[in-house]
Amino acid sequence: MATIGSRIKLLIGDDSFENFGLKVNMSKQTISKYVNNKRKPDADALTKFIRGGYSANWILTGIGNPYINTQNTIFKTKDLSEYDLVAESIKDILK
């Protein structure tokens, strides 16, 4: 059975935890804890994955595409208001 950690490891691929952490604004220690299933990402962490171009839905469930379409207008305009709405929704779900 795939775990959140194993899915994050797939996203990292051959990259180092440190380099991947830079992409999503997290420390290599935090990434390591996720990959080794010692910690699950909270809403703030999932928002960072989203901002890095990764699907929170896929990270949590394995369903859908692991990558967010970077042609999306959110990325073109750098309008992060939709990210904030997603983060708030995730926080509500995780309560």
C-alpha positions in Angstrom: 0.0 0.0 0.0 1.4 3.4 -1.0 1.9 5.9 1.7 2.1 9.7 1.7 5.9 9.2 2.3 6.3 6.9 -0.7 4.4 9.3 -2.9 6.6 12.2 -1.8 9.7 10.0 -2.5 8.4 9.5 -6.0 8.2 13.2 -6.5 11.8 13.6 -5.2 13.0 10.9 -7.6 16.8 11.0 -7.9 17.0 14.5 -6.3 18.3 15.0 -2.8 16.0 15.9 0.1 17.9 19.2 0.3 17.3 20.2 -3.3 13.7 19.1 -3.2 13.2 21.0 0.1 14.4 24.1 -1.6 11.8 23.7 -4.3 9.0 23.5 -1.7 10.5 25.7 1.0 11.1 23.0 3.5 14.1 21.7 5.3 15.7 18.4 4.3 14.9 17.1 7.8 11.2 17.8 7.3 11.3 16.1 3.9 13.0 13.1 5.4 10.4 12.8 8.1 7.6 12.8 5.5 9.4 10.2 3.3 10.1 7.9 6.3 6.4 8.3 7.4 7.5 9.7 10.8 5.3 12.8 10.1 2.4 13.7 7.9 2.2 17.0 6.1 -0.2 19.5 7.7 -2.1 22.2 5.9 0.8 24.6 5.8 3.1 21.9 4.3 0.5 20.9 1.7 0.2 24.6 0.7 4.0 24.6 0.2 3.8 21.5 -2.0 1.0 23.2 -4.0 3.1 26.3 -4.4 5.9 24.1 -5.6 3.7 22.7 -8.3 2.7 19.4 -6.7 -0.9 18.2 -6.1 -1.9 18.0 -2.5 -4.7 15.6 -3.5 -2.2 13.2 -5.1 0.2 13.4 -2.1 -2.7 12.6 0.3 -4.6 10.0 -1.8 -2.5 9.0 -4.8 -5.5 9.9 -7.0 -5.0 12.1 -10.0 -1.9 13.8 -11.4 1.0 14.4 -9.1 1.8 17.7 -10.7 -0.3 20.8 -11.0 -0.6 22.2 -14.5 1.9 25.1 -14.5 0.1 26.7 -17.4 -2.6 27.6 -14.9 -3.2 31.4 -14.5 -2.4 31.2 -10.8 1.3 30.5 -11.7 1.4 33.1 -14.5 0.1 35.9 -12.4 1.6 34.7 -9.1 -1.9 35.4 -7.6 -1.7 33.2 -4.5 -5.2 34.0 -3.2 -6.5 30.7 -4.6 -3.7 28.9 -2.8 -4.8 30.5 0.4 -8.4 29.3 -0.2 -7.0 25.7 -0.7 -5.0 25.9 2.5 -8.1 27.0 4.4 -10.1 24.2 3.0 -7.4 21.7 3.8 -7.2 23.0 7.4 -11.0 22.6 7.7 -10.8 19.0 6.4 -7.9 18.1 8.8 -9.7 19.3 11.9 
